[in-house]
């Protein structure tokens, strides 16, 4: 039964890793295709504006427009990140100092856990000896 469970868990983990890699590759592909499309849109806009206004004014207009877009997106991301970080930050006080009694309880719980673990391994036949 333990071998069956181990094989099943290993298969699920392998499938999960494959699905995650597939999602990462698909996301990366979408990003690259979108970036190429955005570049062609910018080139088309430049060609259209350069026929109407001239190359210098078209380059200036597109440069200012893209810079403004970057600033607006940067401000939006900063505000969103700041609000998210502020709401996710724990508002707890500093942990209380441990007393010698707490240290004794911690040691006792570790001893009890270790003994139960060793006994469990021995009972299922995984112990050495």
C-alpha positions in Angstrom: 0.0 0.0 0.0 2.8 2.4 0.8 4.5 1.8 -2.5 1.3 2.4 -4.3 0.8 5.7 -2.5 4.3 6.7 -3.2 4.0 5.9 -6.9 0.7 7.8 -7.1 2.2 10.9 -5.4 5.3 10.8 -7.6 3.1 10.6 -10.7 0.9 13.5 -9.5 4.0 15.6 -8.8 5.4 14.9 -12.2 2.1 15.8 -13.9 1.9 19.0 -11.9 5.4 20.0 -12.9 4.6 19.3 -16.6 1.4 21.3 -16.4 3.3 24.2 -14.7 6.0 24.2 -17.4 3.4 24.1 -20.1 1.6 27.1 -18.6 4.9 29.0 -18.3 5.8 28.3 -21.9 2.4 29.3 -23.1 2.5 32.5 -21.0 6.0 33.3 -22.4 4.8 32.7 -25.9 1.8 35.0 -25.4 4.1 37.7 -24.0 6.5 37.5 -27.0 3.7 37.5 -29.6 2.0 40.4 -27.9 5.2 42.3 -27.7 5.8 41.8 -31.5 2.2 42.8 -32.2 2.6 46.0 -30.1 5.8 46.8 -32.0 4.0 46.5 -35.3 1.3 48.8 -34.0 3.9 51.3 -33.0 5.6 51.1 -36.4 2.2 51.5 -38.2 1.4 54.5 -36.1 4.8 56.0 -36.8 4.3 55.5 -40.6 0.9 57.1 -40.5 1.9 60.0 -38.4 5.1 60.6 -40.4 3.1 61.0 -43.6 0.8 63.5 -41.9 3.2 65.4 -39.6 6.7 64.5 -40.7 9.2 62.0 -39.2 10.4 64.3 -36.4 7.0 65.2 -35.0 5.8 61.6 -35.4 8.8 60.3 -33.4 8.2 63.0 -30.8 4.5 62.2 -30.5 5.0 58.5 -30.2 7.9 58.9 -27.7 5.9 61.2 -25.5 2.8 59.0 -25.7 4.7 55.8 -24.8 6.6 57.6 -22.0 3.3 58.9 -20.6 1.8 55.4 -20.8 4.8 54.0 -18.9 4.5 56.6 -16.2 0.8 56.0 -15.7 1.3 52.2 -15.6 4.2 52.6 -13.1 2.1 54.8 -10.8 -0.8 52.3 -11.0 1.5 49.4 -10.2 3.1 51.2 -7.3 -0.2 52.2 -5.8 -1.6 48.6 -6.3 1.6 47.1 -4.8 1.6 49.5 -1.9 -2.0 48.8 -1.0 -1.6 45.1 -1.3 1.6 45.1 0.7 0.0 47.2 3.4 -3.1 45.0 3.7 -1.1 41.8 3.7 1.4 42.9 6.3 0.8 41.3 9.7 -0.1 43.7 12.4 1.0 41.6 15.4 3.1 42.7 18.3 6.6 41.3 18.8 6.6 37.7 20.1 6.8 37.4 23.8 10.2 36.2 25.2 10.4 32.5 26.0 10.6 31.5 29.6 12.6 28.5 30.8 9.3 26.6 31.3 8.6 27.1 27.5 12.0 25.7 26.6 11.3 22.6 28.8 7.9 22.1 27.1 9.5 22.4 23.7 12.2 19.8 24.5 9.6 17.5 25.9 7.4 17.8 22.8 10.4 17.1 20.6 11.3 14.0 22.6 7.7 12.7 22.4 7.5 13.3 18.7 10.8 11.6 18.0 9.8 8.6 20.1 6.4 8.3 18.3 8.1 8.6 15.0 10.7 5.9 15.7 8.0 3.6 17.2 5.9 4.1 14.1 8.7 3.3 11.8 9.5 0.2 13.8 5.9 -1.0 13.8 5.5 -0.7 10.0 8.8 -2.5 9.4 10.8 0.4 8.3 13.1 0.4 11.3 16.7 -0.8 11.1 17.8 -3.8 12.9 
